[in-house]
Amino acid sequence: MLFVVQFEDIYEDQPERLPERQQHMPAHLAFLAQHPDKVVASGALRDSQEGTPLGGIWIVNAPDQATVEAFYQSDPFWMAGLRRSVRVYHWGKAFWSSGFTDCMSSFDVT
């Protein structure tokens, strides 16, 4: 099953903690890279390309919601307290563009 995990981050109310994001970023990206069978896609949510991260989205392949919840709690960002809240949604995919792979390959992953 596919799930969308939507995180709300702390930086809008606690901008002084933004440097912690950079500190934990290598471990966060390594965590995601270690689980390509689970994390289909992930990325930050911002008001603009250069804006402060407001949260993030993961698309996760997992057998059930309990597995997803246990999984995200092992993420370095979660463990460092950089997430304010999280919501997990079952995703009933209706359409997937064949151009998605080409589009995503043009993005820098950092």
C-alpha positions as CSV (number, residue, x, y, z in Angstrom):
1,M,0.0,0.0,0.0
2,L,1.1,3.6,-0.6
3,F,0.9,6.2,2.2
4,V,1.6,9.9,2.2
5,V,3.3,11.1,5.3
6,Q,3.0,14.9,5.9
7,F,5.2,16.4,8.5
8,E,5.0,19.9,10.0
9,D,8.3,21.3,11.1
10,I,9.2,23.6,14.0
11,Y,11.2,26.3,12.2
12,E,8.4,28.8,11.6
13,D,8.0,29.2,15.4
14,Q,11.5,28.3,16.3
15,P,13.8,29.7,13.6
16,E,16.8,29.5,16.0
17,R,16.6,25.7,15.6
18,L,17.1,25.9,11.8
19,P,20.9,25.1,12.1
20,E,19.9,21.8,13.6
21,R,18.3,20.8,10.3
22,Q,21.7,21.1,8.6
23,Q,23.4,19.3,11.4
24,H,21.0,16.3,11.0
25,M,20.6,16.4,7.2
26,P,23.4,13.9,6.4
27,A,21.9,11.3,8.8
28,H,18.4,12.1,7.6
29,L,19.3,11.6,3.9
30,A,21.3,8.4,4.8
31,F,18.3,7.1,6.6
32,L,16.0,7.6,3.6
33,A,18.6,6.2,1.2
34,Q,18.9,3.0,3.4
35,H,15.2,2.3,2.8
36,P,14.5,2.6,-1.0
37,D,12.0,-0.2,-0.7
38,K,9.9,1.9,1.7
39,V,10.5,5.6,0.7
40,V,9.3,6.1,-2.9
41,A,9.8,9.9,-2.8
42,S,10.4,12.6,-0.2
43,G,11.1,16.3,0.1
44,A,10.6,19.6,2.0
45,L,7.6,21.9,1.7
46,R,8.3,25.6,1.5
47,D,6.4,28.8,0.6
48,S,9.1,29.4,-2.1
49,Q,12.2,27.7,-3.4
50,E,14.5,29.6,-1.0
51,G,12.0,29.7,1.8
52,T,12.3,28.2,5.3
53,P,11.2,24.5,5.4
54,L,7.7,24.3,6.8
55,G,7.5,20.5,6.7
56,G,7.9,17.6,4.4
57,I,6.2,14.9,2.4
58,W,7.1,11.2,2.1
59,I,5.4,8.7,-0.2
60,V,5.9,5.4,1.6
61,N,5.3,1.8,0.4
62,A,4.3,-0.2,3.5
63,P,1.9,-3.0,4.4
64,D,-0.1,-0.9,6.9
65,Q,-0.2,2.4,8.8
66,A,1.4,0.9,11.9
67,T,4.5,0.1,9.9
68,V,4.7,3.6,8.6
69,E,4.3,5.1,12.0
70,A,7.1,2.9,13.5
71,F,9.3,3.8,10.5
72,Y,9.1,7.6,10.6
73,Q,9.9,7.6,14.3
74,S,13.3,6.2,13.5
75,D,14.2,9.2,11.2
76,P,16.9,11.4,12.6
77,F,14.8,14.5,12.1
78,W,12.0,13.0,14.2
79,M,14.4,11.8,16.8
80,A,16.0,15.3,17.1
81,G,12.6,16.9,17.7
82,L,12.6,18.8,14.4
83,R,9.0,17.7,13.5
84,R,6.1,19.4,15.2
85,S,3.4,17.0,14.0
86,V,2.8,14.3,11.5
87,R,-0.2,12.9,9.6
88,V,-0.3,9.6,7.8
89,Y,-2.8,9.2,4.9
90,H,-3.5,6.1,2.8
91,W,-2.9,7.2,-0.8
92,G,-5.4,5.8,-3.4
93,K,-3.3,6.7,-6.4
94,A,-5.5,7.6,-9.3
95,F,-2.9,8.7,-11.9
96,W,0.9,8.5,-12.3
97,S,2.5,10.3,-15.1
98,S,5.1,8.4,-17.2
99,G,7.1,11.6,-17.1
100,F,7.5,11.6,-13.4
101,T,10.8,9.7,-13.5
102,D,12.3,12.1,-16.0
103,C,11.0,15.1,-14.1
104,M,12.5,13.9,-10.8
105,S,15.9,13.0,-12.3
106,S,16.5,16.7,-13.0
107,F,16.3,17.7,-9.4
108,D,19.2,18.0,-7.0
109,V,18.5,15.8,-4.0
110,T,20.0,18.1,-1.3
